[in-house]
Amino acid sequence: MEQKTKSIRITVLGGADEVGGNIILLEDEWYNVKILIDFGIKIKNYYDKYDRGELPSSIEEIVQYSLLPHEDRIPVHNLYLNKASLVESNHPNPSNLDGILISHPHKDHYFGLSFVNRTIPIYTGVVTKRIIRAFCKSERSTIANNFNNLNWHTFRTGDIIIIKGMKITPFHVDHSVPAAYGFIIYTSAGPVVYTGDFRRHGPLSHMTEQFLQEIKAYNTVLTNCELNGDQKKLITEGVKVLICEGTKISKGIVESEQSVEENLEKIFMNNPFDFILVKYDRIDWDRFRTFSHMAKKYGWKYIITEKDAYFYYLLNKKAIYETMRDPNILKDDHIYILKRGSANYKWQEKIRQIMYRHNKEHRFLGYRDLRSLEGKFLVYLTRLDDGLMRSLDFTKRGLFISSSIDPYSEEFFDNTNTIRKQLEPYGIPSYRVHASGHATPHDIINFIEEVKPKFLIPIHTEHPEFFRKIFQGSDIQVILPEKNQPIEF
């Protein structure tokens, strides 16, 4: 009988030499475990292949474009749904994949779940699941928006995940979206730490610091060793591998969410504009809250679409954290909803029913109402559509503020320059008020040096070579991953 060895294999299937699309396969021979850490897609690559509104025709097409892993090139069977029809059979073939860990609800980390075999366990945070489900419900059902009937297993910080005896500890970190997690995975070869996407300059930076303290306090694996026959001793070992995101390793800006709020305050205090168009990622709750608070404080109307209103309503409805209850779609009467035509989509029908049921129908606006609207107002947008352009009164003064966090991870690839150029002929200036969702170079370096891993694998970066140069001469061995090439420990 072949004896099991305490060895692991890490294969970066997405996120090597690129920002976004994290997919990491971790195999532990001792525990006989295979898991994926994140299962995303590189958003830029997706929109290089598909125009807005265009959809893939099949899973095979997605795989053929190398947007998701080729199943025949990895040691995982039955990873995807029935490829021919995208319809699950009553008895789908089980996969030999033991689970998928999802760190946070950005599509470059979870997009591939739409296509996976529904027998595979999906481990993610309670709020992460809620956000993914809210996205699903506020979009039409398509091949790329099929997050129903997944085999969800949710957790919170402090919970312990056990997969075939292998322990995993999830821990909350600060990022540009709520419910972002890092993981400590206690493999047979030693602890493997995955940072996910994180920062140390956000409003919840204390969570990142708590994760770091957790790593430093519990980064040991206990191994039984025989000494003099039956005598045994516990040997401790530090972090074996740190898989660290490095989005901003080559370029940093000293910034914070507090500075964003302070700069917006300056704009609103001395504001000569009649309306402001604002762009940010819908899921960036910090930015939604900041703009909403500014509008409320200065007596502006804040206008969002029906889709956005339904998305935020879903998150308000079952909010675990106090911050997710503010702003509140039902209670905040300065928030208006832009109503378009008949209810052709489910989310339009739902949000209309909800608002009418609570006697909030006066907060609906039609596009034509924008021209005659009294007082100052903000309009949240992700793009400038023809309906909005025809409805705005450009004889009035307007301003455009872009506050997108990191365009490669957002729902749509960055179109800020396109919007800016569309508005230039109307004499509308533009501002960029921004705070990245990713750690600065000095914060990344300090984080790594405090963890003190034996091996460092940089991912989610276009400049992995920076890590090798920065840590040359260090005891930390930097391994630059190559896509689809296993690294054994």
Secondary structure, DSSP 8 states (H G I E B T S, - for coil): -----S-EEEEEEE-TTSSS--EEEEEETTTTEEEEEEE---HHHHHHHS-TT---S-HHHHHHTTSS--GGGTT-SS-BS-TTTS---SS----S--EEE--SS-HHHHGGGGGB-TTSEEEEEHHHHHHHHHHHHTS--BTTB--TT-EEEEE-TT--EEETTEEEEEEEE--SSSSEEEEEEEETTEEEEE--S--SSSTTHHHHHHHHHHHHHS----EEEEETTTEEEEE-----EEEEE-TTTT------HHHHHHHHHHHHHT---SEEEEE--TT-HHHHHHHHHHHHHTT-EEEEEHHHHHHHHHHHHT-SSGGGGSS-TTT-TTEEEEE-SS--SHHHHHHHHHHHHTT-GGGEEETTHHHH--S-EEEEESS--HHHHHHS-TTS-EEEEE--S-GGGSSS---HHHHHHHHGGGT--EEE----SS--HHHHHHHHHHH--SEEEEES-S-THHHHHHTTTSSSEE----TT--EE-
